[in-house]
Amino acid sequence: LLNYHTQKLKASNLFVKNLNISIDDKKLEHTYGAYGKVTSARVMRKYDGFSKGFGFVNFSIVEEVKMVLDSLN
């Protein structure tokens, strides 16, 4: 059961790269929230606080990730 839950979480997680340094967690959540219910959005940061240029957006269901990928490709 735990392995199934872990796999489901991985499938509903979207890796986003080439982010502008002005993008923060809230902007990331707002942008991708148009595609479904975002459960978390996180821009990865260096030790000095500056963006690394990528992040992760987690959706409530896998189908929302598929919708994002279909819309943006």
Secondary structure by P-SEA (a helix, b strand, c coil): caaaaaaaaaaabbbbccccccccaaaaaaaacccccccbbbbbbcccccccccbbbbcccaaaaaaaaaaac
